[in-house]
Amino acid sequence: MNDDIYAVIMAGGSGTRFWPLSRAASPKQLIDIMGGATMIQATVARLQPLVPPDRVLVITTAALAEETRRQLPMVRPEHVVAEPVGRDTAACVALAAVIVERIRPGAVMILLPADHLIQPADAFQRALRSGVALARQGMLATYGIAPRYAASGYGYVKLGAALAPAEGLACNRVECFVEKPDAATAERYLADGSYRWNSGIFTWRSDVVLAELAKHCGWLTEALAPLARAWDTPGFAADLARIYGPLRKISIDYALMEKAQHIAAVTVDFGWDDLGSWDALYDHLDHDAHGVAARGDVQAIECADSLFFAGGKQAIVAIGTTGMIVVSTDDALLILPKGRSQDVKRAVEALKARERTKLL
């Protein structure tokens, strides 16, 4: 039986690298980038049938909670929990674990971001079942992606001793978590063969992760403990606001994963991308014979190796364009060479500095 498995979706990000389509009120996870569903809707669908919607929790922000509930009518409204302020992923994980442990003591808890692209779904389900098996043994399980190239934009996990395979997938103890490396170090990791990209997806039992957090980050679990009693009461939101504000910002990697002992990694066989840029999106869209990827109302004439994304009412018409990214909305137009989409964040910062709040 799998009725003890819950999923927690982290959905509070701002998604600034997908500006102008992604805005403060409708960030990346709440928009349809790939076609057919928003990123968070696709994430909930991908969890089924292993985790049905009534066992899904979403941790988001107060500003995004209403729209998140609107997009996810299959998820219980009270299971969309609004952080009053952002306090990084350790607080998010601890809050979710407190709630899951209150709902179902000792439940298996799958933690994942709302805005990753993962295909195919059956391979993802297989990997999750492998992680669940490890979690039921008391392990903190993560999912490692065999690197396809020397990426300096991802964190890594270094594999240690082999464990028994689960669901036919290789499992290893984790020697250490590594922050985003420089280019030369990433090349070394790729050649080494024992490093995996850190997917940011985890599986553990709620009681186990709370015990580990209490051991390594006791101030956090001590602060959040009263929320277990307040859950599912009218005073929960007020208690959460009072408790959450003073918490220190710290990531789950720093707070726990770099310190805990019983960590395992499943080397997965699904396609994964955190879709961190317009360049990354281009790689996953269909292209014509000339390498042109288009979404929306687009007319491309004698163009090549370009992405055109018409996200508003206006059409995009391009002639003779090569190696460009063009994104339009009703009130903004983004034009940049391919390979420069990591700089979109700089454009957003410039707009903030000029107080162009309507564009953010």
N, C-alpha and C positions, 0 to 999 in steps of 0.2 A: 504493500500500500504506500502511496505517495502523498497522503493527505496531510503530512507534516511538513511539506515543502512550501515555503513562501518566497516571493521575489520582492526585492526592494529596488525601485528604479530611481536613480539620482537624476533629477530634472530641473536643477536650478541654475544652469549655466546661461551665460549671456550670448554666446555664439557670435562674437563681434567679427570673426574672420569671414563670416558669410554676409557681411553688410554689402549692399543695401537691402538684400532680401530679409536678412535677420535683423530685427530691431529689439529694443528693450522690452516692448510689450508683446512681441511675437518672435522669440529667439529661435535658433536653429531647430531645437527639438519639437517645436510647435508648428513648423512649416513643412510643406510637401516639397521636398527637394528632388527625390528620385522619381516621383510620379505614383499616384494611387493612394497614398496615405502619408500622414505626417510621420516624422521620425519616431515620436513616442508611441503613436498608434501601431507602427510596425514593430516596435520593441515588445509591446504587450502581446501582439499576435504571435510573435516568434517564440514566446514562452509557452504557448499552448501546444499540446495538451498537458505537458508536465506540470505547469502551474496555471490553473484556471484564474480568470480575472478576480474572483472573490478572494483569492489569496495573494493579490498583488497590492503592494503599497508604493506610493509615489511620494518622494520628498522633494518639494519644490519651494518657491518663494511665495510670499504673501501676494505679490503683484501678479503672479502667474497661476495661482491656485484655481481661480474661477475658470479661466480658459482651459486649464488642464482637465478639470472636471467635465467641462462641456465636450471636450474631445474624447474623453474616456468614460462614456456613460455606463460601460460594462464594469467599471471599477467602483467599489463602494465609495460614496462621497467622503465619508470619514477617513477612508484610507489614503486620501490625497492630503498630505500633511504639509502645512506651510511653515517653513523656517522664518521666524520674525526678522532675522538678520543672517547674512552668510557667515559661517564660521569654519569653512573648509570641510574636507571630507571626513576627518576623524569625528567631529561632532555629529555630522550627518549619519555616519555609520552607528555611532553609539546611540543616538536617538532612535534610529530604526530598530536596533537590536533590543532596546528597552521595550518598544511597542510590540515587536514580534514575540518576545519572551513573555510579555503579559498576555497576549492573545493565545499563544500555544507554547507552553514551556518546553524548552529543548528542541524547538523546531529547527529544521534546516533552512537556512536563509541564503538565497542567491542575491548578490549585490551587483548591479550593472548600470552603466550610464544609459541615458535615454536616446543618445544621438549617434550611436555607432552603426555602421553598415556591416551586416553579418549574413553570409550566404554560404551554402543552402541551409534552410531551417532544420532539416533532419540531422545534418552533421552537428549543428549547434545543440540540438536536443541530446544527441549522443554524448557530446562533451559535458553538458550539464549533468547528465546521469553519472558520468565518471566522477565529477566533482562532488556530487551528492554522496557517492560511496565513500570518498575520502573524508568528507565532513562527518559522516556517521561514525567514523573511526576516531573522531576527535581532532582531526587535522584542520588547519586553515588552508583551504585550497584556492589556488589561482590558476589562470589559464594562460599558457605561454604560446605565442605565435612564432613559429620558425621564421627567422628574418629572411625576407626576399632580397634585401639589399642593405647596405650599410647606412641605416637611418640614424641621424643624430637628433631627430625630433621626438623619439620615443624613449621611455625608460626601459630597462632590461631586467630580467631575472637570470641568475646563473644557476644552472642545474647541478645538483649533487648526486648522491647515491640513488640508484634505481629502486623504485618500489614495484610491487606487483601491478601489472597493467589492470586498468578498470575499463569495462566496456570496449576492450580491444585497443585502448589508447595508452601510450607510454606515460608513466607517472614517475616523478622524481622528487626527492627532497630538494628544497631550495637552499642554496648556500648563502645567497645574498640578493638584495634588491639594489639596482644601480640606477642612479639618476641619468638624465639625458647626457650622452657622451659627446665629445667633440668628434669631428669627422675621422681623424686618425684612429681614435679609440673604437669608434663604430666599425671601422674596417677590421680591426683586430678581433672584435666580438664576432663578426661575421665569419672570419677565417677559423676561429676557435671551435665553433660548432656546439658549444655547451651553453650558449646564451640564447634567450628567447625574448621577444618583445613583450613588454608588460601590457596586457590587454586592459587592465583596470577592472576586470570582472573577477569576483571572488565568491566562494561558497564556504559556509561554516555553520555550525549550530549557534543559535542565538545565545545560549548559556555559555558556550565555550568562548565566543568572541568577547562577551562581557567580562568573563573571568580574566582573559588575557589583557583586555584594556585596563581592568582594575589593577593588574600586576604592573603594567608598564606606563599607565597614564591614569592613575587613581583619581586625580582631581576631577577628571572628566566624568567618570562613572559615578563618583560621589555626588557631583553637582546634578546629574540627570536622574538619579535614583527616585526622587519624589514624583517624577512624571509617570512612573509605572502605576502608582496609586491613582494619579489623576486621569489616566487614559480612559476614554469613553465616558467622561463626566463633563458637565457644562464648564467646569473651571480649567479644562486642559489648556486651552489657547492662552489664557491669562498666565497660568503657571509657566508655560513654555516661554512666553515673552519675558517673564521676570528672570527665569533661569538662564536663558540662552544668551542674552545680551552680554553679560560679563565674561563669557567663555573666551579662551584664547584661540586664535586661528592656528590650526596645525593639520597637516594632511595625514591620512591613514597610513601612508607609507612611513612617514617619520615617526608617528605616534606608536605604531604597532608593528608593521611588517618588517621593518629593519631591526627589530628587537626580539620578536617572538621566535621560538625554537621549532615548533611542530608545523612547518609550512611545507606544502606539497604543490607541485605544478603539474598540470595536465598539458602535454603538448598536443594542441588541437589541430584538426584537419579541415576547419572551415575557413572560408575567406573572410578576412577582417580588415576594416579600415575605420579609423576614428573620424574620417571625413573632416579633416581639420582645415581645409582650404578649398578654394575654387579649382585649383589645379588637381587636387585629389578627386573632386567630383568629376572633372573631365575624364579621368581614367576609368570611371565606372558607367558613363553614359554611352549609348550607342553612337557610333560615328558613321558618316557617309564614306564614300570611297576616297575622299580627299582629307579625311581626318577632322571633319567638322561635326561637332556635337551641338544640338539645338534643342531647347525647351521653350514652349510657348509659341507666340506668333512671330516667326523668324523667316526671313528670306535672305539666303546667303548666295551670292553670285560670284563665281570664280574665287572662292575663299578656300583656305586650307589650314589645317592644324589649329583650329580655333574653337572656343566655346561661346555660344550666344544663348543667354538665358533671359527671355522676356517674361518678367514676373509681374508686370502691370498691364494696363489697358493698351499701351502703345506698342506697336510692332517694332521689331528691329530689322532694318534692311542694311546689309553690308555688301560691299563690292571690293574684291581684290584684297581682302584682309588675310594675313598669314600670321600665325603664332600669337593670337590675341584672345583676351577674355573680355566680353562685353555683357554686363548685367544691367537690366533696366527694371525700375518699379514706377509707380505713378508719380513719384516726386524726386527720384534720384537716378543718376546714370553713372555706372562704374566702368572705366576703360583702363586696361592694363595689359602689359605683355604677359604671356604665359611664363611661368617660373617666378613671378613676382607676387603671387597672391598672399604670401605670408606678410606682405607689407600693407595689406588692407587694414590690419589693426592700427597701423600708424595713421592711416586716413581717418579712422574713427577717433583716435586721440586728438587729431588736428581739429576735427569738427567739435569735439568737446571743448577744446581750448577757445574756440570761437563762439561757444555757447549756441551752437546750431542744434538745439535740443529737439526740434521737430523732425530732424533727420535721423535721430538716434532712437 
